[in-house]
Amino acid sequence: MKIYYKATYTYKIFRGILQAFNSLLSTLGYIVMYGIELIKGLKNKPTTFKELSYQCYRFGVTSLPITLSIVGMTSVIVAMQVAGEMVKQGAGNYVGMLIAILMVREEAVIMAGFAIISMIGSSLASEIATMKVTEQIDAIRVLKVNPIHYLFTPRVLAGFIMMPVVVIISSLIGIAGGAIASNLVSGLTFKAYFDSVWFGLNMHDLKVCIMKSFAFGFVIALISCSCGMEARDGAKGVGQATTKAVVWSFVAIVIVDLIFAAACFY
């Protein structure tokens, strides 16, 4: 009877859900564990300025082209669909405000996060996963060096430091792209657009944007490195770790964004 029960679709679905839940708990567990160990090791200055500078360049500069392209095109698309109708309804003075609030509160930081996860997060995960399956991590431990401090610290700090820079630049590009698109679509003048931006944005929006970008950078780098550290089974494990890092980073920044929205704008 037990054999027949295990062959049913109900059992297989239940088993799959249980395995997914166990995987979720284990993933959250080692991410938190690595995060605590990383924070504890910061007082010992476990990285060098040269390594931190390289990771900052990698995290910030190399990701800018794709990030600016995504954010800029998104703002242009939104402005093309909104500006014409708002001008027709006599609400042209609110176009810049709408685009700026959209960019600063949500669009720039979310799109920048997605771009950095796809480009940098996956790279971090695959890099550390390759080191793990080729036993380079074990060699680091043999040399009495903590791999969490040595590998995680410069990468996570780079994400924490550079994410706000990327988001600020992306927000400016998004607002500028919206101005150009609004002018071309509806004839809205640049003065009217930027006057609306000036009166619509406030310091609260900017502060929340910066705090959110700090959190996004930290979370993306930590999850990517943690998933890479848990890689197993050779090349297959590297691919699985990279996929897990990308998926969990996407989920994490959406959850963090929800928390900020509930805490700061509700």
FIMI-631204 format. One line per 5 residues: for each residue x, y, z of N, C-alpha, C. Coordinates in pm, whole numbers, plus 50000, padded with zeros to 5 digits. Layout:
N
X:Y:Z:X:Y:Z:X:Y:Z | ...
This chain:
266
50083:49879:50000:50000:50000:50000:50087:50126:50000 | 50195:50121:50075:50286:50236:50083:50350:50267:49948 | 50381:50161:49872:50442:50179:49740:50345:50250:49647 | 50217:50210:49650:50117:50273:49564:50093:50418:49604 | 50096:50444:49734:50074:50581:49782:50184:50674:49734
50308:50625:49737:50421:50709:49693:50420:50734:49543 | 50347:50653:49470:50340:50670:49324:50234:50770:49282 | 50151:50815:49376:50044:50907:49341:50096:51049:49320 | 50022:51126:49240:50061:51266:49215:50049:51351:49341 | 49952:51317:49426:49935:51393:49550:50061:51384:49636
50114:51263:49649:50235:51245:49729:50353:51319:49666 | 50364:51311:49533:50476:51377:49465:50468:51529:49481 | 50348:51585:49470:50331:51729:49487:50366:51769:49630 | 50313:51693:49727:50342:51722:49867:50492:51711:49894 | 50556:51610:49839:50699:51591:49858:50778:51706:49797
50735:51753:49678:50803:51865:49615:50790:51993:49696 | 50669:52017:49750:50648:52137:49833:50734:52129:49959 | 50740:52011:50021:50820:51994:50143:50968:52016:50115 | 51017:51965:50002:51157:51985:49967:51187:52132:49939 | 51095:52200:49872:51114:52342:49846:51117:52422:49976
51030:52386:50071:51029:52455:50200:51157:52430:50277 | 51206:52306:50275:51333:52275:50342:51448:52351:50278 | 51446:52361:50146:51551:52436:50076:51545:52583:50113 | 51424:52638:50126:51408:52777:50166:51468:52801:50305 | 51436:52715:50399:51487:52732:50534:51638:52720:50540
51693:52622:50468:51839:52605:50470:51909:52722:50402 | 51850:52773:50294:51909:52888:50226:51910:53011:50316 | 51796:53038:50378:51789:53151:50471:51886:53134:50587 | 51899:53010:50633:51988:52983:50746:52132:53015:50716 | 52185:52965:50603:52326:52992:50577:52352:53135:50531
52252:53201:50473:52271:53343:50440:52283:53426:50568 | 52196:53400:50664:52202:53471:50792:52332:53439:50865 | 52372:53312:50863:52495:53271:50931:52617:53341:50872 | 52626:53343:50739:52739:53410:50675:52734:53561:50700 | 52613:53617:50700:52601:53761:50725:52649:53800:50864
52612:53719:50965:52657:53747:51102:52808:53735:51113 | 52864:53630:51052:53009:53613:51057:53082:53726:50985 | 53024:53771:50875:53083:53883:50801:53085:54010:50886 | 52974:54042:50949:52965:54163:51031:53060:54156:51149 | 53071:54039:51211:53162:54022:51324:53308:54046:51283
53342:54008:51161:53480:54020:51116:53519:54158:51067 | 53423:54251:51055:53455:54384:51002:53550:54461:51094 | 53544:54435:51224:53628:54509:51318:53777:54476:51303 | 53807:54363:51238:53947:54322:51220:54007:54368:51088 | 53934:54450:51011:53979:54499:50881:54029:54384:50791
53937:54292:50753:53979:54171:50683:54010:54187:50535 | 54001:54306:50481:54030:54325:50339:54124:54442:50320 | 54174:54457:50199:54266:54566:50166:54195:54670:50082 | 54249:54790:50081:54190:54897:50002:54195:54865:49853 | 54302:54799:49810:54316:54764:49668:54206:54668:49625
54182:54565:49705:54078:54468:49670:53940:54532:49676 | 53916:54616:49777:53787:54684:49788:53764:54777:49670 | 53870:54847:49626:53859:54938:49511:53824:54861:49384 | 53888:54744:49367:53860:54664:49248:53714:54617:49248 | 53666:54569:49363:53528:54522:49370:53429:54637:49352
53463:54756:49402:53377:54874:49381:53370:54910:49232 | 53485:54904:49165:53487:54929:49021:53401:54826:48948 | 53416:54702:48987:53341:54594:48924:53192:54609:48948 | 53154:54642:49072:53013:54650:49108:52948:54775:49050 | 53020:54887:49053:52961:55013:49012:52982:55050:48868
53107:55055:48824:53139:55107:48691:53097:55011:48581 | 53130:54882:48596:53100:54788:48488:52950:54764:48471 | 52872:54790:48575:52728:54769:48565:52653:54892:48515 | 52720:55006:48506:52651:55129:48468:52589:55126:48328 | 52659:55080:48224:52597:55086:48090:52462:55015:48082
52457:54890:48131:52330:54816:48121:52226:54876:48213 | 52268:54923:48332:52172:54981:48426:52112:55110:48371 | 52196:55198:48320:52146:55324:48265:52058:55302:48144 | 52092:55202:48064:52010:55171:47946:51870:55126:47988 | 51864:55037:48088:51734:54986:48132:51650:55096:48195
51710:55172:48287:51635:55277:48356:51594:55388:48258 | 51686:55428:48171:51655:55533:48074:51542:55494:47981 | 51546:55372:47928:51441:55328:47837:51307:55312:47910 | 51312:55268:48035:51188:55256:48112:51121:55392:48131 | 51201:55492:48166:51144:55626:48186:51089:55682:48055
51157:55657:47945:51109:55703:47815:50976:55637:47780 | 50965:55507:47805:50841:55434:47776:50725:55488:47859 | 50750:55509:47988:50644:55561:48076:50603:55701:48032 | 50700:55786:48003:50670:55924:47963:50593:55927:47830 | 50629:55840:47737:50559:55836:47608:50411:55800:47626
50381:55715:47722:50243:55672:47740:50163:55766:47830 | 50230:55841:47916:50160:55923:48015:50153:56070:47976 | 50265:56123:47923:50275:56268:47903:50167:56321:47810 | 50145:56256:47697:50047:56304:47600:49907:56314:47660 | 49865:56209:47730:49731:56209:47789:49718:56313:47900
49823:56328:47982:49815:56426:48091:49809:56568:48037 | 49883:56596:47931:49878:56730:47871:49740:56756:47812 | 49679:56655:47748:49545:56671:47693:49443:56702:47802 | 49461:56644:47919:49368:56665:48030:49401:56788:48113 | 49500:56865:48069:49538:56986:48141:49625:56961:48263
49688:56845:48269:49772:56811:48384:49919:56805:48345 | 49958:56884:48245:50097:56883:48200:50195:56924:48307 | 50152:57008:48400:50242:57054:48506:50275:56945:48608 | 50210:56829:48594:50236:56720:48689:50315:56605:48626 | 50351:56618:48500:50422:56510:48432:50560:56487:48495
50636:56593:48510:50769:56581:48568:50765:56525:48709 | 50667:56571:48787:50651:56520:48924:50626:56370:48923 | 50537:56325:48836:50503:56184:48829:50625:56099:48792 | 50696:56141:48687:50812:56065:48642:50921:56064:48749 | 50945:56178:48812:51050:56188:48912:51019:56101:49034
50895:56106:49082:50858:56023:49197:50868:55875:49162 | 50824:55840:49042:50834:55700:48998:50979:55655:48993 | 51066:55739:48938:51207:55703:48927:51274:55692:49064 | 51255:55792:49148:51328:55798:49275:51275:55695:49374 | 51143:55681:49382:51087:55590:49482:51103:55444:49443
51083:55411:49316:51077:55271:49280:51161:55232:49159 | 51135:55297:49046:51183:55244:48919:51335:55235:48911 | 51405:55342:48951:51550:55344:48937:51615:55239:49025 | 51572:55231:49150:51637:55138:49241:51602:54993:49209 | 51479:54967:49170:51439:54830:49135:51509:54784:49007
51503:54867:48903:51566:54830:48776:51717:54819:48790 | 51778:54908:48869:51921:54897:48894:51953:54768:48968 | 51868:54733:49064:51887:54607:49136:51877:54487:49045 | 51778:54485:48957:51764:54373:48863:51884:54363:48770 | 51931:54478:48721:52046:54477:48630:52172:54427:48701
52193:54471:48823:52313:54431:48897:52305:54284:48937 | 52187:54235:48972:52173:54093:49000:52210:54010:48878 | 52157:54049:48764:52182:53972:48641:52328:53975:48599 | 52393:54087:48619:52530:54101:48570:52635:54074:48676 | 52621:54134:48793:52723:54124:48898:52692:54011:48995
52568:54000:49040:52533:53895:49135:52561:53756:49083 | 52523:53730:48959:52550:53599:48900:52699:53574:48886 | 52774:53680:48854:52919:53668:48843:52983:53634:48978 | 52939:53702:49085:52992:53673:49218:52963:53529:49259 | 52839:53485:49236:52801:53349:49275:52881:53245:49199
52893:53260:49068:52966:53161:48989:53115:53160:49023 | 53170:53277:49053:53311:53287:49088:53343:53212:49217 | 53264:53237:49321:53288:53170:49449:53249:53023:49441 | 53144:52990:49366:53106:52850:49349:53217:52770:49280 | 53279:52829:49180:53390:52763:49112:53507:52740:49207
53536:52839:49290:53641:52824:49390:53607:52713:49489 | 53477:52700:49520:53436:52598:49617:53450:52458:49559 | 53401:52435:49437:53403:52300:49382:53543:52258:49337 | 53631:52354:49313:53770:52321:49278:53862:52320:49401 | 53803:52327:49519:53873:52316:49647:53969:52432:49676
53949:52544:49609:54030:52662:49641:53991:52720:49778 | 53864:52705:49814:53819:52751:49946:53889:52671:50056 | 53902:52539:50034:53972:52455:50131:54118:52496:50144 | 54178:52534:50031:54318:52579:50036:54332:52708:50116 | 54234:52796:50104:54236:52920:50182:54227:52887:50332
54142:52791:50367:54130:52753:50507:54259:52690:50560 | 54327:52612:50476:54453:52550:50515:54556:52657:50550 | 54550:52770:50481:54641:52882:50510:54598:52963:50632 | 54494:52912:50703:54443:52977:50824:54386:53116:50796 | 54322:53127:50680:54253:53250:50643:54104:53219:50638
54024:53304:50701:53879:53285:50700:53825:53322:50562 | 53769:53227:50486:53722:53258:50351:53604:53356:50349 | 53525:53357:50456:53413:53452:50463:53467:53594:50468 | 53566:53617:50552:53625:53749:50562:53703:53786:50436 | 53777:53689:50384:53864:53717:50271:53787:53739:50141
53681:53660:50119:53608:53665:49993:53481:53751:50001 | 53409:53740:50111:53281:53809:50121:53297:53959:50147 | 53389:53993:50238:53396:54132:50286:53413:54235:50174 | 53513:54223:50085:53527:54326:49980:53409:54331:49886 | 53348:54216:49858:53237:54212:49764:53110:54272:49825
53081:54236:49950:52961:54289:50016:52976:54438:50045 | 53093:54480:50089:53115:54623:50113:53105:54702:49983 | 53157:54645:49874:53147:54713:49744:53001:54731:49703 | 52920:54627:49724:52778:54640:49694:52710:54745:49780 | 52745:54747:49908:52687:54843:50001:52726:54986:49965
52850:55006:49921:52901:55140:49892:52854:55190:49755 | 52858:55103:49655:52838:55147:49517:52694:55147:49471 | 52608:55069:49534:52469:55065:49491:52402:55204:49497 | 52420:55282:49603:52360:55417:49603:52412:55505:49490 | 52540:55492:49456:52597:55572:49347:52529:55536:49215
52514:55407:49190:52449:55360:49068:52304:55408:49063 | 52235:55401:49176:52093:55440:49180:52078:55590:49157 | 52164:55671:49218:52155:55816:49198:52175:55854:49052 | 52277:55797:48990:52303:55825:48848:52186:55776:48763 | 52134:55658:48795:52021:55603:48720:51897:55691:48733
51874:55743:48852:51758:55830:48873:51768:55957:48789 | 51888:56016:48784:51908:56136:48703:51886:56107:48556 | 51938:55994:48510:51920:55957:48369:51772:55932:48340 | 51703:55866:48433:51561:55839:48414:51479:55966:48406 | 51507:56062:48495:51433:56189:48492:51463:56265:48363
51589:56266:48322:51626:56335:48197:51562:56268:48076 | 51561:56134:48075:51495:56063:47965:51348:56093:47958 | 51283:56103:48075:51142:56138:48077:51117:56277:48023 | 51209:56371:48050:51193:56508:47999:51199:56511:47847 | 51295:56438:47791:51309:56436:47645:51187:56372:47580
51144:56258:47634:51029:56189:47576:50902:56273:47589 | 50883:56339:47701:50764:56423:47721:50762:56538:47622 | 50879:56597:47598:50887:56707:47503:50855:56662:47361 | 50905:56546:47324:50883:56497:47188:50739:56452:47166 | 50680:56390:47268:50546:56334:47253:50437:56440:47265
50450:56528:47367:50342:56620:47398:50377:56767:47378 | 50504:56796:47349:50546:56934:47336:50566:57004:47469 | 50565:56931:47578:50585:56990:47710:50726:57049:47719 | 50736:57173:47762:50866:57239:47767:50950:57181:47879 | 51084:57192:47861:51175:57142:47964:51159:57221:48095
51130:57350:48082:51113:57432:48203:50992:57384:48284 | 50882:57360:48216:50763:57313:48286:50787:57176:48350 | 50858:57093:48277:50887:56958:48328:50973:56964:48454 | 51084:57037:48448:51176:57039:48562:51123:57123:48679 | 51037:57222:48650:50969:57291:48761:50880:57193:48837
50813:57106:48763:50729:57005:48825:50811:56907:48907 | 50928:56870:48854:51019:56781:48928:51062:56847:49058 | 51099:56973:49050:51149:57046:49166:51044:57054:49277 | 50918:57081:49239:50813:57095:49339:50758:56960:49385 | 50778:56857:49304:50720:56727:49339:50804:56642:49430
50936:56648:49413:51025:56566:49496:51050:56634:49630 | 51075:56554:49730:51112:56608:49861:51224:56524:49921 | 51280:56570:50030:51395:56503:50091:51359:56364:50144 | 51234:56346:50182:51193:56213:50231:51209:56108:50122 | 51167:56142:50000:51183:56049:49888:51329:56015:49864
51414:56117:49868:51556:56094:49843:51619:56010:49953 | 51584:56036:50078:51639:55959:50189:51599:55813:50180 | 51472:55788:50150:51425:55650:50137:51496:55579:50022 | 51514:55650:49911:51584:55593:49795:51727:55552:49832 | 51798:55638:49905:51936:55608:49943:51941:55491:50041
51854:55493:50141:51853:55382:50238:51819:55250:50170 | 51723:55255:50078:51684:55133:50007:51799:55080:49921 | 51873:55170:49857:51984:55127:49773:52097:55067:49856 | 52123:55122:49974:52220:55059:50065:52179:54916:50096 | 52051:54898:50131:52002:54765:50166:52008:54670:50047
51971:54718:49928:51975:54635:49809:52118:54588:49779 | 52213:54680:49785:52351:54643:49755:52404:54538:49851 | 52375:54556:49979:52420:54460:50080:52356:54324:50057 | 52225:54322:50035:52152:54196:50021:52194:54121:49895 | 52207:54191:49784:52245:54126:49658:52382:54060:49670
52480:54134:49721:52615:54080:49732:52621:53964:49831 | 52553:53978:49945:52557:53873:50047:52491:53744:49997 | 52374:53755:49935:52305:53636:49885:52386:53569:49774 | 52443:53648:49684:52520:53591:49573:52642:53515:49625 | 52715:53577:49718:52833:53512:49774:52795:53388:49855
52687:53396:49931:52645:53284:50015:52603:53164:49931 | 52527:53188:49825:52486:53078:49738:52606:53016:49669 | 52703:53097:49631:52825:53043:49572:52903:52958:49669 | 52907:52999:49796:52981:52924:49897:52921:52787:49925 | 52792:52771:49899:52725:52644:49926:52719:52552:49804
52795:52581:49700:52792:52501:49578:52849:52361:49603 | 52793:52263:49532:52838:52125:49540:52837:52062:49401 | 52902:51948:49387:52888:51861:49269:52938:51923:49139 | 53056:51982:49141:53123:52023:49018:53052:52129:48938 | 53062:52117:48804:53008:52220:48715:52857:52234:48730
52788:52123:48753:52643:52128:48774:52609:52212:48896 | 52686:52195:49002:52664:52271:49123:52688:52420:49105 | 52786:52455:49021:52812:52596:48993:52690:52659:48925 | 52634:52588:48828:52514:52639:48760:52397:52652:48855 | 52377:52554:48941:52266:52559:49036:52284:52673:49136
52408:52692:49183:52435:52800:49278:52411:52936:49215 | 52450:52952:49089:52429:53079:49020:52281:53107:49002 | 52207:53005:48960:52062:53021:48943:51995:53056:49076 | 52034:52986:49182:51977:53013:49313:52008:53155:49359 | 52130:53201:49333:52168:53337:49373:52083:53441:49302
52062:53423:49174:51983:53519:49097:51837:53518:49144 | 51780:53399:49159:51639:53389:49198:51617:53448:49337 | 51700:53410:49434:51681:53458:49570:51711:53607:49583 | 51802:53657:49502:51828:53801:49505:51708:53879:49453 | 51646:53830:49346:51524:53894:49296:51415:53895:49403
51393:53779:49465:51291:53769:49568:51323:53861:49685 | 51450:53864:49726:51490:53941:49843:51469:54091:49823 | 51506:54144:49706:51493:54288:49690:51346:54330:49677 | 51262:54241:49625:51119:54272:49622:51064:54276:49764 | 51106:54182:49849:51061:54181:49988:51113:54304:50062
51240:54337:50042:51297:54456:50106:51225:54582:50058 | 51193:54588:49930:51120:54703:49877:50982:54714:49939 | 50915:54601:49959:50784:54601:50024:50795:54652:50168 | 50898:54610:50238:50918:54654:50377:50939:54806:50382 | 51023:54859:50292:51045:55004:50289:50917:55078:50253
50841:55025:50158:50718:55094:50118:50618:55098:50234 | 50607:54986:50306:50514:54982:50419:50561:55073:50533 | 50693:55078:50555:50745:55154:50667:50750:55304:50639 | 50774:55342:50514:50802:55483:50484:50689:55557:50412 | 50598:55484:50348:50496:55552:50270:50353:55510:50304
50339:55421:50401:50204:55374:50434:50142:55462:50542
